Amino acid sequence: MNVQSMNKKELIEIIENNKIEPSKELLEAAKSVRDLHYGRKIFARGLIEFTNFCKNDCYYCGIRRSNKNICRYRLSKEEILSCCFEGNRLGFNTFVLQGGEDSYFDDKIMCDIIYNIKSNYPNCAITLSIGEKSKESYEEYKRAGADRYLLRHETADNEHYRKLHPKEMSPENRKKCLYTLRELGYQVGAGIMVGSPYQTAETLAEDLIFMRDLQPHMVGIGPFIPQKDSPFADEKGGTLNLTLTMLALTRLMLPKVLLPATTALGTIDEMGREKGFNAGANVVMPNLSPSGAKHNYTLYDNKICDGDEAAEYVDNLRLRIEKAGYVLDMSRGDSLVE
């Protein structure tokens, strides 16, 4: 199954044929490719959701600026460093700083935080997920010690993008940011929501083609889950099986990519992460954030943030992963994509 050489028409056909239920052949092919490059390792990253303020007004998102029903918060530098201290104690070697596009955290503040984390834990990897910035900002973060950057492109189809975002947001700039990050030497993460409103097999095929061109080091794929205070509150959510199909196709399109089994996947199905592993995924991101932050970082409804999802229960997560036939790896787990 040579997905890498498929054209758009062929990709649409394979998506259509597997959207109700991914074939055993597709899932086995994805697992085999993942095992060839990474073995049965599932890499762990410590997630720190440090602000839920955001200047953007994306129609699907619970922390959009127009949401007046959310309890807003920002973690201080000291609180972020405390999360890293706890993460290091638990064995984590990658910290993911994720937040809305919050103007309070300007380049000076962000670089100070990045530099302090790197100074305390020089062998760790620092991943940022803080949205669209200028090339100059990305350069400053890199100099301060950032290694990776996650920026989901959401959809590669420009018309579809404009149906999910207000007019001041540009799909062209989103893509430009990803290529700029690649150029600057970051390990770059793109990604999509599966089942977002107005999405079709054609737009999903365009996503695969875009990612083939970009060659990201990481791809975040999870189901769209409606958020009660967003304009898409009454839309239908994405399905487990179509998400698994897109995970498997992404693994086959990008054999060496790092591919998370996302929190959203675990939210819509109790065994969602395990099913994600069996579709080629190989990353989990337990949450290091303080309890209040976890419960107020409401990108979508019913997000799981306690139990095995909480970083302090990493031993429970390890047992679940081992029960599924995999091994939890707490190293930096750098991408093999060049």
ABEGO torsion letter per residue (X at the ends): XBAAABBAAAAAAAAAAAAABBBAAAAAAAAAAAAAAAEABBBBBBBBBABABBABABAABAABAABAABBBBBBBAAAAAAAAAAAAAAGBABBBBBBBBBAABBAAAAAAAAAAAAAABAABBBBBBAEBBBAAAAAAAAAAGBABBBBBAGBABAAAAAAABBAABBAAAAAAAAAAAAAAGBBBBBEBBBGBBGBBAAAAAAAAAAAAAAGBABBBBBBBBBBAABAAAABBBBBAAAAAAAAAAAAAABAABBBBBBAAAAAABAAAAAAAAAAGBABBBBBABBAAAAAABBABBGBBABEAABAAAAAAAAAAAAAAGBBBBABAGBBABX
